[in-house]
């Protein structure tokens, strides 16, 4: 499903007043066998997504969507967590509508808020663990909302690539309207029938995907869950070789159950 660019640039009356909002819930799942491993996992996440790294990631996102960084404020917290605030202004960069340039890879943070002159970027992370089953989950909530010519869809693949997550829930909505030079209202300035239009085939092959779209409201929703996974990549503090076949099977079932429950939004008795 390739997106076909709009060849002719839209001629607008004044500023482009459409608001485009892209929201993510991204989940990473792992198995941490003992309390010490779970504590180590939280510390690892905290180090991976500290304020310096988040600043670099958000600056990249701002660059990808075509915005100028005006000011940066960042802070790490004790015992864990980080915040970054970036002030951004819109550049006079023309997006050709449907294709909007070539998408590239993207973010993963602790607690981030980025303000654009007419828009914003926010990222927050939520690490947690199951008290008995050894499952630990890292969730990141990301919102990229823009107004004007810049588009959050430019950062879509950057975000997906950066997290390389097990479950991704994406919402995209276009609100309001703008006018052309003849005064006609325009409720959309690019072609889209699915968020999947902006996700390359290599990524789509890796995930099972479900769409729920409300076209008349310009609302697009896509859920993604990884199809296959290697247990070795999901163990924290324990190697696969340290587990017997029965333990491996049991842990893999627990991991898959956790993924499916998050994906479908309900508790599952058996996998």
Secondary structure, DSSP 8 states (H G I E B T S, - for coil): ------SS---BSSS---EEEEEEEEEEEEE--SHHHHHHHHHHHHHHT-HHHHHHHHHHHHHHHTEEEEEEEEEE-SSS-EEEEEEEEE------SSS-S--------SEEEEEESS-EEEEEEEEEE-TTT-EEEEEEEEEEEEESS--GGGGHHHHHHHH--SEEEEEEEEES-EEBTT--EES-SS--S-GGGGS-HHHHHHEEEEEEEEGGGTEEEEEEEES---GGGGBSS--GGGS-HHHHHHHHHHHHHHHHHHHHTS--S--
